[in-house]
Amino acid sequence: MTEQEQNLQRATEFVAFLNEAVAADRQAMDLLSKSWAFCNKKLADHPQVQVTSKYGRDAVRTVGILCGLSERMYGVKICIVTDEADNLIKFDILQP
């Protein structure tokens, strides 16, 4: 198995773990996925943490940290899948 294949397998296990948490308590995980915190420029400029602008300020979500962790550890981007009402359905691999 190549290193890339191993990393994809590890990222898949990471996503499976996150989805176990979603299955255990969808409401809590949904709230965590929607929770924003304003952050400073140093965190906003981090190359792997996903940050957006809220009310004209940099803000990060727990999901932005988890996605950055997966990219750093495995070189694989992950994402959340939501329904039409923006409720968390699951985590998934964004790129193989």
Backbone as XML, in Angstrom:
<?xml version="1.0"?>
<chain id="A" units="angstrom">
  <residue number="1" name="MET">
    <atom name="N" x="0.847" y="-1.174" z="0.000"/>
    <atom name="CA" x="0.000" y="0.000" z="0.000"/>
    <atom name="C" x="0.898" y="1.245" z="0.000"/>
  </residue>
  <residue number="2" name="THR">
    <atom name="N" x="0.592" y="2.191" z="-0.876"/>
    <atom name="CA" x="1.399" y="3.406" z="-0.951"/>
    <atom name="C" x="1.097" y="4.321" z="0.227"/>
  </residue>
  <residue number="3" name="GLU">
    <atom name="N" x="1.959" y="5.295" z="0.441"/>
    <atom name="CA" x="1.734" y="6.268" z="1.517"/>
    <atom name="C" x="0.436" y="7.043" z="1.288"/>
  </residue>
  <residue number="4" name="GLN">
    <atom name="N" x="0.167" y="7.395" z="0.045"/>
    <atom name="CA" x="-1.065" y="8.117" z="-0.283"/>
    <atom name="C" x="-2.302" y="7.268" z="0.040"/>
  </residue>
  <residue number="5" name="GLU">
    <atom name="N" x="-2.236" y="5.992" z="-0.277"/>
    <atom name="CA" x="-3.344" y="5.084" z="0.032"/>
    <atom name="C" x="-3.516" y="4.929" z="1.546"/>
  </residue>
  <residue number="6" name="GLN">
    <atom name="N" x="-2.403" y="4.856" z="2.272"/>
    <atom name="CA" x="-2.471" y="4.774" z="3.736"/>
    <atom name="C" x="-3.094" y="6.031" z="4.321"/>
  </residue>
  <residue number="7" name="ASN">
    <atom name="N" x="-2.694" y="7.187" z="3.814"/>
    <atom name="CA" x="-3.250" y="8.450" z="4.308"/>
    <atom name="C" x="-4.739" y="8.551" z="4.014"/>
  </residue>
  <residue number="8" name="LEU">
    <atom name="N" x="-5.162" y="8.106" z="2.836"/>
    <atom name="CA" x="-6.587" y="8.115" z="2.511"/>
    <atom name="C" x="-7.344" y="7.171" z="3.441"/>
  </residue>
  <residue number="9" name="GLN">
    <atom name="N" x="-6.753" y="6.022" z="3.752"/>
    <atom name="CA" x="-7.386" y="5.084" z="4.684"/>
    <atom name="C" x="-7.517" y="5.715" z="6.072"/>
  </residue>
  <residue number="10" name="ARG">
    <atom name="N" x="-6.471" y="6.391" z="6.533"/>
    <atom name="CA" x="-6.522" y="7.049" z="7.847"/>
    <atom name="C" x="-7.565" y="8.163" z="7.857"/>
  </residue>
  <residue number="11" name="ALA">
    <atom name="N" x="-7.622" y="8.940" z="6.792"/>
    <atom name="CA" x="-8.616" y="10.015" z="6.710"/>
    <atom name="C" x="-10.031" y="9.434" z="6.692"/>
  </residue>
  <residue number="12" name="THR">
    <atom name="N" x="-10.191" y="8.318" z="6.021"/>
    <atom name="CA" x="-11.489" y="7.648" z="5.988"/>
    <atom name="C" x="-11.879" y="7.184" z="7.391"/>
  </residue>
  <residue number="13" name="GLU">
    <atom name="N" x="-10.925" y="6.690" z="8.155"/>
    <atom name="CA" x="-11.184" y="6.290" z="9.544"/>
    <atom name="C" x="-11.528" y="7.498" z="10.404"/>
  </residue>
  <residue number="14" name="PHE">
    <atom name="N" x="-10.856" y="8.630" z="10.164"/>
    <atom name="CA" x="-11.145" y="9.870" z="10.883"/>
    <atom name="C" x="-12.578" y="10.318" z="10.603"/>
  </residue>
  <residue number="15" name="VAL">
    <atom name="N" x="-12.978" y="10.276" z="9.334"/>
    <atom name="CA" x="-14.342" y="10.644" z="8.950"/>
    <atom name="C" x="-15.343" y="9.669" z="9.569"/>
  </residue>
  <residue number="16" name="ALA">
    <atom name="N" x="-15.015" y="8.390" z="9.588"/>
    <atom name="CA" x="-15.903" y="7.400" z="10.211"/>
    <atom name="C" x="-16.088" y="7.701" z="11.697"/>
  </residue>
  <residue number="17" name="PHE">
    <atom name="N" x="-15.009" y="8.083" z="12.370"/>
    <atom name="CA" x="-15.088" y="8.463" z="13.780"/>
    <atom name="C" x="-16.022" y="9.662" z="13.970"/>
  </residue>
  <residue number="18" name="LEU">
    <atom name="N" x="-15.848" y="10.688" z="13.131"/>
    <atom name="CA" x="-16.718" y="11.869" z="13.226"/>
    <atom name="C" x="-18.176" y="11.500" z="12.968"/>
  </residue>
  <residue number="19" name="ASN">
    <atom name="N" x="-18.393" y="10.608" z="12.016"/>
    <atom name="CA" x="-19.765" y="10.183" z="11.716"/>
    <atom name="C" x="-20.358" y="9.318" z="12.815"/>
  </residue>
  <residue number="20" name="GLU">
    <atom name="N" x="-19.518" y="8.600" z="13.562"/>
    <atom name="CA" x="-20.011" y="7.893" z="14.748"/>
    <atom name="C" x="-20.541" y="8.899" z="15.765"/>
  </residue>
  <residue number="21" name="ALA">
    <atom name="N" x="-19.831" y="10.005" z="15.921"/>
    <atom name="CA" x="-20.285" y="11.053" z="16.840"/>
    <atom name="C" x="-21.599" y="11.660" z="16.349"/>
  </residue>
  <residue number="22" name="VAL">
    <atom name="N" x="-21.723" y="11.862" z="15.039"/>
    <atom name="CA" x="-22.976" y="12.379" z="14.475"/>
    <atom name="C" x="-24.110" y="11.398" z="14.756"/>
  </residue>
  <residue number="23" name="ALA">
    <atom name="N" x="-23.863" y="10.113" z="14.552"/>
    <atom name="CA" x="-24.895" y="9.102" z="14.807"/>
    <atom name="C" x="-25.272" y="9.042" z="16.288"/>
  </residue>
  <residue number="24" name="ALA">
    <atom name="N" x="-24.300" y="9.257" z="17.152"/>
    <atom name="CA" x="-24.563" y="9.202" z="18.595"/>
    <atom name="C" x="-25.385" y="10.398" z="19.073"/>
  </residue>
  <residue number="25" name="ASP">
    <atom name="N" x="-25.100" y="11.592" z="18.519"/>
    <atom name="CA" x="-25.830" y="12.796" z="18.941"/>
    <atom name="C" x="-25.789" y="13.835" z="17.818"/>
  </residue>
  <residue number="26" name="ARG">
    <atom name="N" x="-26.695" y="13.667" z="16.871"/>
    <atom name="CA" x="-26.746" y="14.554" z="15.707"/>
    <atom name="C" x="-26.958" y="16.013" z="16.119"/>
  </residue>
  <residue number="27" name="GLN">
    <atom name="N" x="-27.798" y="16.254" z="17.096"/>
    <atom name="CA" x="-28.091" y="17.627" z="17.507"/>
    <atom name="C" x="-26.845" y="18.320" z="18.055"/>
  </residue>
  <residue number="28" name="ALA">
    <atom name="N" x="-26.115" y="17.648" z="18.919"/>
    <atom name="CA" x="-24.898" y="18.252" z="19.478"/>
    <atom name="C" x="-23.868" y="18.510" z="18.392"/>
  </residue>
  <residue number="29" name="MET">
    <atom name="N" x="-23.660" y="17.534" z="17.517"/>
    <atom name="CA" x="-22.682" y="17.700" z="16.441"/>
    <atom name="C" x="-23.109" y="18.792" z="15.464"/>
  </residue>
  <residue number="30" name="ASP">
    <atom name="N" x="-24.414" y="18.899" z="15.216"/>
    <atom name="CA" x="-24.922" y="19.958" z="14.346"/>
    <atom name="C" x="-24.646" y="21.326" z="14.962"/>
  </residue>
  <residue number="31" name="LEU">
    <atom name="N" x="-24.902" y="21.456" z="16.259"/>
    <atom name="CA" x="-24.630" y="22.733" z="16.945"/>
    <atom name="C" x="-23.137" y="23.059" z="16.919"/>
  </residue>
  <residue number="32" name="LEU">
    <atom name="N" x="-22.298" y="22.056" z="17.147"/>
    <atom name="CA" x="-20.854" y="22.284" z="17.082"/>
    <atom name="C" x="-20.426" y="22.705" z="15.681"/>
  </residue>
  <residue number="33" name="SER">
    <atom name="N" x="-21.037" y="22.106" z="14.671"/>
    <atom name="CA" x="-20.652" y="22.442" z="13.295"/>
    <atom name="C" x="-21.075" y="23.858" z="12.919"/>
  </residue>
  <residue number="34" name="LYS">
    <atom name="N" x="-22.060" y="24.396" z="13.615"/>
    <atom name="CA" x="-22.557" y="25.743" z="13.309"/>
    <atom name="C" x="-21.989" y="26.820" z="14.225"/>
  </residue>
  <residue number="35" name="SER">
    <atom name="N" x="-21.285" y="26.427" z="15.251"/>
    <atom name="CA" x="-20.756" y="27.389" z="16.223"/>
    <atom name="C" x="-19.549" y="28.126" z="15.654"/>
  </residue>
  <residue number="36" name="TRP">
    <atom name="N" x="-19.603" y="29.436" z="15.683"/>
    <atom name="CA" x="-18.522" y="30.287" z="15.176"/>
    <atom name="C" x="-17.833" y="30.979" z="16.344"/>
  </residue>
  <residue number="37" name="ALA">
    <atom name="N" x="-16.554" y="31.232" z="16.195"/>
    <atom name="CA" x="-15.799" y="32.043" z="17.160"/>
    <atom name="C" x="-14.966" y="33.030" z="16.346"/>
  </residue>
  <residue number="38" name="PHE">
    <atom name="N" x="-14.978" y="34.269" z="16.755"/>
    <atom name="CA" x="-14.119" y="35.243" z="16.103"/>
    <atom name="C" x="-12.674" y="34.880" z="16.414"/>
  </residue>
  <residue number="39" name="CYS">
    <atom name="N" x="-11.795" y="35.103" z="15.456"/>
    <atom name="CA" x="-10.398" y="34.738" z="15.647"/>
    <atom name="C" x="-9.482" y="35.863" z="15.184"/>
  </residue>
  <residue number="40" name="ASN">
    <atom name="N" x="-8.233" y="35.768" z="15.592"/>
    <atom name="CA" x="-7.271" y="36.803" z="15.225"/>
    <atom name="C" x="-6.671" y="36.527" z="13.847"/>
  </residue>
  <residue number="41" name="LYS">
    <atom name="N" x="-5.886" y="37.451" z="13.373"/>
    <atom name="CA" x="-5.305" y="37.376" z="12.027"/>
    <atom name="C" x="-4.358" y="36.183" z="11.895"/>
  </residue>
  <residue number="42" name="LYS">
    <atom name="N" x="-3.628" y="35.877" z="12.955"/>
    <atom name="CA" x="-2.678" y="34.761" z="12.884"/>
    <atom name="C" x="-3.404" y="33.450" z="12.583"/>
  </residue>
  <residue number="43" name="LEU">
    <atom name="N" x="-4.512" y="33.202" z="13.259"/>
    <atom name="CA" x="-5.281" y="31.986" z="12.979"/>
    <atom name="C" x="-5.949" y="32.089" z="11.611"/>
  </residue>
  <residue number="44" name="ALA">
    <atom name="N" x="-6.472" y="33.259" z="11.286"/>
    <atom name="CA" x="-7.134" y="33.449" z="9.988"/>
    <atom name="C" x="-6.179" y="33.192" z="8.827"/>
  </residue>
  <residue number="45" name="ASP">
    <atom name="N" x="-4.907" y="33.479" z="9.022"/>
    <atom name="CA" x="-3.913" y="33.293" z="7.969"/>
    <atom name="C" x="-3.312" y="31.889" z="7.944"/>
  </residue>
  <residue number="46" name="HIS">
    <atom name="N" x="-3.723" y="31.032" z="8.856"/>
    <atom name="CA" x="-3.184" y="29.670" z="8.884"/>
    <atom name="C" x="-3.544" y="28.978" z="7.576"/>
  </residue>
  <residue number="47" name="PRO">
    <atom name="N" x="-2.595" y="28.310" z="6.939"/>
    <atom name="CA" x="-2.849" y="27.740" z="5.612"/>
    <atom name="C" x="-3.826" y="26.565" z="5.580"/>
  </residue>
  <residue number="48" name="GLN">
    <atom name="N" x="-4.082" y="25.930" z="6.723"/>
    <atom name="CA" x="-4.952" y="24.755" z="6.702"/>
    <atom name="C" x="-6.240" y="24.929" z="7.490"/>
  </residue>
  <residue number="49" name="VAL">
    <atom name="N" x="-6.346" y="25.950" z="8.304"/>
    <atom name="CA" x="-7.574" y="26.183" z="9.055"/>
    <atom name="C" x="-8.540" y="26.963" z="8.170"/>
  </residue>
  <residue number="50" name="GLN">
    <atom name="N" x="-9.765" y="26.462" z="8.075"/>
    <atom name="CA" x="-10.769" y="27.136" z="7.250"/>
    <atom name="C" x="-11.428" y="28.244" z="8.062"/>
  </residue>
  <residue number="51" name="VAL">
    <atom name="N" x="-11.252" y="29.470" z="7.579"/>
    <atom name="CA" x="-11.767" y="30.658" z="8.261"/>
    <atom name="C" x="-12.612" y="31.436" z="7.268"/>
  </residue>
  <residue number="52" name="THR">
    <atom name="N" x="-13.649" y="32.083" z="7.765"/>
    <atom name="CA" x="-14.501" y="32.913" z="6.924"/>
    <atom name="C" x="-14.705" y="34.260" z="7.589"/>
  </residue>
  <residue number="53" name="SER">
    <atom name="N" x="-15.449" y="35.112" z="6.949"/>
    <atom name="CA" x="-15.757" y="36.432" z="7.518"/>
    <atom name="C" x="-17.202" y="36.440" z="8.000"/>
  </residue>
  <residue number="54" name="LYS">
    <atom name="N" x="-17.402" y="36.853" z="9.239"/>
    <atom name="CA" x="-18.741" y="37.012" z="9.816"/>
    <atom name="C" x="-18.812" y="38.429" z="10.383"/>
  </residue>
  <residue number="55" name="TYR">
    <atom name="N" x="-19.787" y="39.183" z="9.917"/>
    <atom name="CA" x="-19.979" y="40.551" z="10.401"/>
    <atom name="C" x="-18.705" y="41.387" z="10.257"/>
  </residue>
  <residue number="56" name="GLY">
    <atom name="N" x="-17.963" y="41.123" z="9.178"/>
    <atom name="CA" x="-16.758" y="41.891" z="8.906"/>
    <atom name="C" x="-15.538" y="41.481" z="9.720"/>
  </residue>
  <residue number="57" name="ARG">
    <atom name="N" x="-15.629" y="40.371" z="10.440"/>
    <atom name="CA" x="-14.493" y="39.880" z="11.237"/>
    <atom name="C" x="-14.188" y="38.441" z="10.850"/>
  </residue>
  <residue number="58" name="ASP">
    <atom name="N" x="-12.930" y="38.046" z="11.028"/>
    <atom name="CA" x="-12.539" y="36.658" z="10.781"/>
    <atom name="C" x="-13.171" y="35.758" z="11.833"/>
  </residue>
  <residue number="59" name="ALA">
    <atom name="N" x="-13.687" y="34.610" z="11.383"/>
    <atom name="CA" x="-14.335" y="33.669" z="12.299"/>
    <atom name="C" x="-14.010" y="32.241" z="11.866"/>
  </residue>
  <residue number="60" name="VAL">
    <atom name="N" x="-13.952" y="31.366" z="12.854"/>
    <atom name="CA" x="-13.633" y="29.958" z="12.615"/>
    <atom name="C" x="-14.690" y="29.093" z="13.288"/>
  </residue>
  <residue number="61" name="ARG">
    <atom name="N" x="-14.945" y="27.928" z="12.693"/>
    <atom name="CA" x="-15.843" y="26.938" z="13.285"/>
    <atom name="C" x="-15.027" y="25.715" z="13.684"/>
  </residue>
  <residue number="62" name="THR">
    <atom name="N" x="-15.586" y="24.897" z="14.526"/>
    <atom name="CA" x="-14.951" y="23.634" z="14.897"/>
    <atom name="C" x="-14.637" y="22.824" z="13.641"/>
  </residue>
  <residue number="63" name="VAL">
    <atom name="N" x="-15.547" y="22.849" z="12.692"/>
    <atom name="CA" x="-15.353" y="22.125" z="11.433"/>
    <atom name="C" x="-14.102" y="22.626" z="10.715"/>
  </residue>
  <residue number="64" name="GLY">
    <atom name="N" x="-13.843" y="23.920" z="10.760"/>
    <atom name="CA" x="-12.661" y="24.477" z="10.113"/>
    <atom name="C" x="-11.371" y="23.941" z="10.709"/>
  </residue>
  <residue number="65" name="ILE">
    <atom name="N" x="-11.387" y="23.702" z="12.007"/>
    <atom name="CA" x="-10.224" y="23.122" z="12.680"/>
    <atom name="C" x="-10.089" y="21.641" z="12.306"/>
  </residue>
  <residue number="66" name="LEU">
    <atom name="N" x="-11.198" y="20.894" z="12.325"/>
    <atom name="CA" x="-11.160" y="19.472" z="11.981"/>
    <atom name="C" x="-10.708" y="19.258" z="10.534"/>
  </residue>
  <residue number="67" name="CYS">
    <atom name="N" x="-11.190" y="20.096" z="9.642"/>
    <atom name="CA" x="-10.782" y="19.976" z="8.235"/>
    <atom name="C" x="-9.289" y="20.250" z="8.090"/>
  </residue>
  <residue number="68" name="GLY">
    <atom name="N" x="-8.800" y="21.256" z="8.794"/>
    <atom name="CA" x="-7.374" y="21.555" z="8.760"/>
    <atom name="C" x="-6.540" y="20.431" z="9.350"/>
  </residue>
  <residue number="69" name="LEU">
    <atom name="N" x="-7.042" y="19.806" z="10.406"/>
    <atom name="CA" x="-6.341" y="18.679" z="11.018"/>
    <atom name="C" x="-6.214" y="17.521" z="10.034"/>
  </residue>
  <residue number="70" name="SER">
    <atom name="N" x="-7.288" y="17.196" z="9.346"/>
    <atom name="CA" x="-7.239" y="16.117" z="8.371"/>
    <atom name="C" x="-6.260" y="16.435" z="7.243"/>
  </residue>
  <residue number="71" name="GLU">
    <atom name="N" x="-6.287" y="17.665" z="6.786"/>
    <atom name="CA" x="-5.368" y="18.048" z="5.714"/>
    <atom name="C" x="-3.918" y="17.973" z="6.181"/>
  </residue>
  <residue number="72" name="ARG">
    <atom name="N" x="-3.645" y="18.422" z="7.407"/>
    <atom name="CA" x="-2.283" y="18.391" z="7.952"/>
    <atom name="C" x="-1.806" y="16.963" z="8.186"/>
  </residue>
  <residue number="73" name="MET">
    <atom name="N" x="-2.663" y="16.148" z="8.793"/>
    <atom name="CA" x="-2.261" y="14.795" z="9.179"/>
    <atom name="C" x="-2.209" y="13.826" z="7.992"/>
  </residue>
  <residue number="74" name="TYR">
    <atom name="N" x="-3.161" y="13.966" z="7.073"/>
    <atom name="CA" x="-3.311" y="12.959" z="6.029"/>
    <atom name="C" x="-3.199" y="13.506" z="4.611"/>
  </residue>
  <residue number="75" name="GLY">
    <atom name="N" x="-3.163" y="14.824" z="4.467"/>
    <atom name="CA" x="-3.131" y="15.409" z="3.135"/>
    <atom name="C" x="-4.448" y="15.250" z="2.402"/>
  </residue>
  <residue number="76" name="VAL">
    <atom name="N" x="-5.515" y="15.025" z="3.154"/>
    <atom name="CA" x="-6.838" y="14.785" z="2.574"/>
    <atom name="C" x="-7.816" y="15.803" z="3.162"/>
  </residue>
  <residue number="77" name="LYS">
    <atom name="N" x="-8.546" y="16.471" z="2.278"/>
    <atom name="CA" x="-9.548" y="17.438" z="2.728"/>
    <atom name="C" x="-10.860" y="16.726" z="3.012"/>
  </residue>
  <residue number="78" name="ILE">
    <atom name="N" x="-11.498" y="17.151" z="4.089"/>
    <atom name="CA" x="-12.815" y="16.619" z="4.425"/>
    <atom name="C" x="-13.807" y="17.780" z="4.431"/>
  </residue>
  <residue number="79" name="CYS">
    <atom name="N" x="-15.087" y="17.434" z="4.452"/>
    <atom name="CA" x="-16.130" y="18.456" z="4.441"/>
    <atom name="C" x="-17.331" y="17.945" z="5.222"/>
  </residue>
  <residue number="80" name="ILE">
    <atom name="N" x="-18.289" y="18.833" z="5.411"/>
    <atom name="CA" x="-19.560" y="18.410" z="5.985"/>
    <atom name="C" x="-20.597" y="18.404" z="4.873"/>
  </residue>
  <residue number="81" name="VAL">
    <atom name="N" x="-21.547" y="17.508" z="4.996"/>
    <atom name="CA" x="-22.687" y="17.434" z="4.087"/>
    <atom name="C" x="-23.902" y="17.867" z="4.902"/>
  </residue>
  <residue number="82" name="THR">
    <atom name="N" x="-24.657" y="18.817" z="4.352"/>
    <atom name="CA" x="-25.842" y="19.320" z="5.040"/>
    <atom name="C" x="-27.077" y="19.150" z="4.171"/>
  </residue>
  <residue number="83" name="ASP">
    <atom name="N" x="-28.232" y="19.246" z="4.811"/>
    <atom name="CA" x="-29.479" y="19.208" z="4.048"/>
    <atom name="C" x="-29.853" y="20.621" z="3.603"/>
  </residue>
  <residue number="84" name="GLU">
    <atom name="N" x="-31.019" y="20.765" z="3.011"/>
    <atom name="CA" x="-31.461" y="22.057" z="2.490"/>
    <atom name="C" x="-31.593" y="23.114" z="3.585"/>
  </residue>
  <residue number="85" name="ALA">
    <atom name="N" x="-31.836" y="22.684" z="4.809"/>
    <atom name="CA" x="-31.986" y="23.611" z="5.942"/>
    <atom name="C" x="-30.662" y="23.848" z="6.657"/>
  </residue>
  <residue number="86" name="ASP">
    <atom name="N" x="-29.559" y="23.398" z="6.073"/>
    <atom name="CA" x="-28.206" y="23.557" z="6.611"/>
    <atom name="C" x="-27.971" y="22.741" z="7.888"/>
  </residue>
  <residue number="87" name="ASN">
    <atom name="N" x="-28.698" y="21.643" z="8.041"/>
    <atom name="CA" x="-28.485" y="20.741" z="9.173"/>
    <atom name="C" x="-27.436" y="19.699" z="8.788"/>
  </residue>
  <residue number="88" name="LEU">
    <atom name="N" x="-26.557" y="19.397" z="9.713"/>
    <atom name="CA" x="-25.486" y="18.433" z="9.477"/>
    <atom name="C" x="-26.051" y="17.047" z="9.190"/>
  </residue>
  <residue number="89" name="ILE">
    <atom name="N" x="-25.616" y="16.477" z="8.083"/>
    <atom name="CA" x="-25.977" y="15.099" z="7.737"/>
    <atom name="C" x="-24.813" y="14.176" z="8.071"/>
  </residue>
  <residue number="90" name="LYS">
    <atom name="N" x="-23.606" y="14.539" z="7.570"/>
    <atom name="CA" x="-22.442" y="13.688" z="7.791"/>
    <atom name="C" x="-21.174" y="14.433" z="7.405"/>
  </residue>
  <residue number="91" name="PHE">
    <atom name="N" x="-20.057" y="13.856" z="7.776"/>
    <atom name="CA" x="-18.750" y="14.281" z="7.300"/>
    <atom name="C" x="-18.390" y="13.398" z="6.113"/>
  </residue>
  <residue number="92" name="ASP">
    <atom name="N" x="-17.559" y="13.906" z="5.217"/>
    <atom name="CA" x="-17.190" y="13.126" z="4.048"/>
    <atom name="C" x="-15.793" y="13.532" z="3.565"/>
  </residue>
  <residue number="93" name="ILE">
    <atom name="N" x="-15.215" y="12.710" z="2.718"/>
    <atom name="CA" x="-13.934" y="13.024" z="2.077"/>
    <atom name="C" x="-14.231" y="13.977" z="0.927"/>
  </residue>
  <residue number="94" name="LEU">
    <atom name="N" x="-13.518" y="15.084" z="0.884"/>
    <atom name="CA" x="-13.719" y="16.066" z="-0.182"/>
    <atom name="C" x="-12.905" y="15.716" z="-1.405"/>
  </residue>
  <residue number="95" name="GLN">
    <atom name="N" x="-11.711" y="15.202" z="-1.177"/>
    <atom name="CA" x="-10.863" y="14.804" z="-2.302"/>
    <atom name="C" x="-10.178" y="13.493" z="-1.979"/>
  </residue>
  <residue number="96" name="PRO">
    <atom name="N" x="-10.133" y="12.605" z="-2.933"/>
    <atom name="CA" x="-9.442" y="11.328" z="-2.682"/>
    <atom name="C" x="-7.940" y="11.469" z="-2.746"/>
  </residue>
</chain>
